Amino acid sequence: MATLDEAVPPGEVQDAPADPRRRDYLAIGAVAWAGVGAGVIALPLINQMSPSADVLALSTTELDVSAIQPGQSIKATFRKQPLFVRNLTPKEIAEADATPVSDLRDPQTLEDRTKPDKKNWLVTLGVCTHLGCVPLGAGEGENKGPFGGYFCPCHGSAYDTAGRIRSGPAPTNLTVPEYEFISDTTIRVG
């Protein structure tokens, strides 16, 4: 057998190299099987990150607010967190509007926190923005704090009737979740 450096004498046949097509087929087949194996492993990992049916069911909450009288509020649950829905009185609306925005730590007007033509309905998450305690003030006879809104008993944060932070360690106002009125008396949160 001749090497590359040697010339092949006339009349002798050089050995044919191995068939490259078979090698390519085996390489492509191995890569394809590896891809299928990766897909079989990755699919369950990706599917487990999808929200379960019970979580999807909690993604929205509908509330009938027709029984809430002016000056009253209710506590509900939204995504396993307390939700406060308050029907503000004209006096509470006037007090909120009279507060200069420049005096607020987290400046927002009442209009920023409510829906157009539904200024009397305030919807907030009932979670203090300091360390996550549930403020008082949504239930009958609870301490509403010095500003008549909500009072966090854990560290003394006080919110006004519009759910805006007025004193204490909380850095921001009570969170207003996404919500809409689907009728005059029903809201959908989420």
C-alpha positions as CSV (number, residue, x, y, z in Angstrom):
1,M,0.0,0.0,0.0
2,A,1.4,3.3,-1.0
3,T,1.6,6.4,1.2
4,L,0.7,9.8,0.1
5,D,4.4,10.6,-0.4
6,E,4.9,7.6,-2.7
7,A,3.7,7.5,-6.2
8,V,1.5,4.5,-7.1
9,P,3.2,2.4,-9.8
10,P,1.3,1.9,-13.0
11,G,-1.1,-1.0,-12.9
12,E,-1.8,-1.0,-9.2
13,V,-5.0,0.2,-7.7
14,Q,-5.1,2.4,-4.7
15,D,-7.5,1.4,-1.9
16,A,-10.7,3.4,-1.9
17,P,-11.3,5.6,1.2
18,A,-14.2,4.7,3.5
19,D,-17.6,5.9,2.2
20,P,-18.1,9.5,3.6
21,R,-21.8,9.3,3.1
22,R,-22.3,6.6,5.7
23,R,-20.3,8.6,8.3
24,D,-22.3,11.7,7.6
25,Y,-25.5,9.7,8.0
26,L,-24.4,8.3,11.4
27,A,-23.4,11.8,12.6
28,I,-26.8,13.3,11.5
29,G,-28.7,10.4,13.1
30,A,-26.8,10.9,16.4
31,V,-27.4,14.6,16.5
32,A,-31.1,14.0,15.7
33,W,-31.5,11.5,18.5
34,A,-29.7,13.9,20.9
35,G,-32.2,16.7,19.9
36,V,-35.2,14.4,20.5
37,G,-33.7,13.4,23.9
38,A,-33.2,17.1,24.8
39,G,-36.8,17.9,23.8
40,V,-38.1,15.0,25.9
41,I,-36.2,16.3,28.9
42,A,-37.0,20.0,28.4
43,L,-40.8,19.7,27.8
44,P,-41.7,18.7,31.3
45,L,-39.3,21.3,32.7
46,I,-41.0,24.0,30.7
47,N,-44.5,22.8,31.4
48,Q,-44.0,22.8,35.1
49,M,-43.4,26.6,35.0
50,S,-46.9,27.2,33.6
51,P,-49.5,28.3,36.2
52,S,-51.7,25.6,37.5
53,A,-55.5,25.6,37.1
54,D,-56.1,26.9,40.7
55,V,-53.7,29.8,40.1
56,L,-55.4,30.7,36.8
57,A,-58.8,30.6,38.6
58,L,-57.5,33.2,41.1
59,S,-56.2,35.6,38.4
60,T,-59.4,37.7,38.5
61,T,-61.9,38.4,41.2
62,E,-65.4,39.9,40.6
63,L,-67.1,41.8,43.4
64,D,-70.6,43.1,43.8
65,V,-70.3,46.6,45.4
66,S,-74.0,47.5,45.5
67,A,-74.3,46.8,49.2
68,I,-71.4,49.1,50.3
69,Q,-72.8,52.3,51.6
70,P,-70.9,55.6,51.4
71,G,-68.3,55.6,54.2
72,Q,-68.1,51.8,54.3
73,S,-65.5,49.4,53.0
74,I,-65.2,45.7,52.6
75,K,-62.3,43.2,52.7
76,A,-62.1,40.7,50.0
77,T,-59.3,38.4,48.7
78,F,-57.4,38.8,45.4
79,R,-54.6,36.4,44.6
80,K,-54.5,35.3,48.2
81,Q,-54.0,38.9,49.4
82,P,-56.4,41.2,51.2
83,L,-58.3,43.6,49.0
84,F,-60.0,46.7,50.3
85,V,-62.9,48.3,48.4
86,R,-64.1,51.6,49.9
87,N,-67.1,53.8,49.0
88,L,-65.9,57.3,49.8
89,T,-68.2,59.9,51.1
90,P,-68.3,63.4,49.5
91,K,-66.5,64.7,52.7
92,E,-63.7,62.1,52.3
93,I,-63.4,63.0,48.6
94,A,-63.1,66.7,49.5
95,E,-60.5,66.0,52.1
96,A,-58.4,63.9,49.7
97,D,-58.7,66.6,47.0
98,A,-57.8,69.3,49.5
99,T,-54.5,67.6,50.5
100,P,-51.6,69.3,48.5
101,V,-49.8,66.7,46.4
102,S,-46.5,68.4,47.4
103,D,-47.2,67.3,51.0
104,L,-47.3,63.6,50.0
105,R,-44.4,61.2,50.2
106,D,-45.7,59.3,47.1
107,P,-47.5,62.0,45.2
108,Q,-50.8,60.9,43.7
109,T,-54.1,62.6,43.4
110,L,-57.4,60.8,44.1
111,E,-58.1,60.9,40.4
112,D,-54.9,58.9,39.8
113,R,-56.1,56.2,42.1
114,T,-59.7,55.8,41.0
115,K,-61.6,55.4,37.7
116,P,-63.1,58.3,35.8
117,D,-66.7,59.0,36.9
118,K,-66.2,56.5,39.8
119,K,-64.2,58.8,42.1
120,N,-66.0,57.5,45.1
121,W,-64.8,53.9,44.7
122,L,-61.3,53.2,46.0
123,V,-59.8,49.7,45.4
124,T,-56.5,48.9,47.0
125,L,-54.5,45.9,48.1
126,G,-54.7,45.6,51.9
127,V,-50.9,45.2,52.3
128,C,-48.8,47.8,53.9
129,T,-45.9,48.8,51.6
130,H,-43.4,48.8,54.5
131,L,-43.2,45.1,55.5
132,G,-46.5,43.6,54.3
133,C,-48.7,43.7,57.3
134,V,-52.5,44.1,56.9
135,P,-53.6,47.7,57.8
136,L,-56.6,48.3,59.9
137,G,-59.5,50.6,58.8
138,A,-61.5,48.5,56.4
139,G,-63.6,46.7,59.0
140,E,-66.3,48.2,61.2
141,G,-64.9,49.9,64.3
142,E,-61.2,49.4,63.3
143,N,-58.6,52.1,64.0
144,K,-58.5,54.2,60.8
145,G,-55.5,56.2,62.0
146,P,-55.0,60.0,62.3
147,F,-55.9,60.6,58.7
148,G,-59.2,58.6,58.6
149,G,-58.0,56.0,56.1
150,Y,-56.0,53.0,57.2
151,F,-53.5,52.3,60.0
152,C,-50.8,49.6,60.0
153,P,-50.5,48.3,63.6
154,C,-47.1,46.7,63.0
155,H,-45.0,49.8,62.6
156,G,-47.4,52.7,62.7
157,S,-47.8,53.7,59.0
158,A,-50.9,55.9,58.5
159,Y,-52.7,56.2,55.2
160,D,-55.4,58.8,54.3
161,T,-58.9,58.1,52.9
162,A,-57.3,57.7,49.4
163,G,-54.9,55.1,50.6
164,R,-51.9,57.5,50.4
165,I,-49.1,57.2,52.9
166,R,-49.1,60.2,55.2
167,S,-46.8,59.1,58.1
168,G,-44.8,56.2,59.3
169,P,-42.1,54.1,57.6
170,A,-44.1,52.9,54.6
171,P,-42.4,54.2,51.4
172,T,-45.3,54.2,49.0
173,N,-49.1,54.4,48.9
174,L,-51.3,51.3,49.1
175,T,-51.2,49.5,45.8
176,V,-54.1,50.0,43.4
177,P,-54.5,46.8,41.4
178,E,-55.7,46.7,37.8
179,Y,-59.5,46.7,37.9
180,E,-62.5,47.7,35.9
181,F,-66.2,48.2,36.3
182,I,-68.0,45.6,34.3
183,S,-71.4,47.1,35.4
184,D,-72.5,49.9,37.6
185,T,-72.4,47.6,40.7
186,T,-69.7,45.0,39.8
187,I,-65.9,45.3,39.5
188,R,-63.5,42.9,38.1
189,V,-60.0,43.0,39.7
190,G,-57.1,41.5,37.7
